[in-house]
Amino acid sequence: MIDLKGRTSIADTMIVTSGRANRHVASIAHRVSEALKEAGYRGIKTEGEPQCDWVLLDAGDVIVHIFRPEVRQFYNLEKMWGSDRPAEQANG
């Protein structure tokens, strides 16, 4: 989980996780989407299905990335959005 508050306007929280295979990624995405709905999130946007190498769930304040391990390693979002990344500059 990466706290994005004060660092970008796209979301407050980013969650990055992995599934072992495409089918596992799809299953995780389905379950997380249902959990977000149960928690009151509406209008959840999903990208990456049916391939399921990388599924993105955009619930507004929360963004969830679910990868196959080699795809996660390639994109390395944790490094891109990690604590060493400077805060987004205000335009203006």
Steps between C-alpha positions, in 0.01 A plus 500: 500500500637840401368819660454759224345778710674827426706340222250487212142586422419165333420313825570485872612136511656259254506128568737278300474122517563187294326185389688188392333467158244678281210308653622585852531870407142492366373334816673752726366789291145366524521454878661842560236666282224334704669606827527860378128498413418359845708781652284756319711582195296554185589543134809281520682497166685186392777476241698197384235234468481249332881463461563535876875556478430821689159604626436853623204581726435872532266580786576871508689553825641145481682346203582129503755343264504119475787352298648171396846497670711562188276788391517653849878476495517662155287804590628528859233744616627480857824666391317755284263600780718409799592729785798647314272653234451876550154644550309611190554871438191722507431666166446853503 
